[in-house]
């Protein structure tokens, strides 16, 4: 179940292109979707993060990891 919600997080981040835009969209969606809200609460409990910062923490880490991949590819090209 956690994998499903993190895939959803990634799709929001990728489609938004920016963490703050993705977070605003996620907050809007989760406010209207009780099932998603429960999945999110469970994911936060499982990962030990707060509901307030869970999505933004995930998004920040995801973007940093993505940037590291690009940097390592650029290092390889040089």
VENLINNOR-V563621 format. One record per backbone hydrogen bond with DSSP energy under -1.0 kcal/mol. NH is the residue of the N-H (numbers start at 1). CO is the residue of the C=O. If there is no record, write none. Layout:
NH/CO
NH/CO
This chain:
5/1
6/2
7/3
8/4
9/5
10/6
11/7
12/8
13/9
14/10
15/11
16/12
17/13
22/18
23/19
24/20
25/21
26/22
27/23
28/24
29/25
30/26
31/27
37/33
38/34
39/35
40/36
41/37
42/38
43/39
44/40
45/41
46/42
47/43
48/44
49/44
54/50
57/53
58/54
59/55
60/56
61/57
62/58
63/59
64/60
65/61
66/62
67/63
68/64
69/65
70/66
71/67
72/68
73/69
74/70
75/71
76/72
77/73
78/74
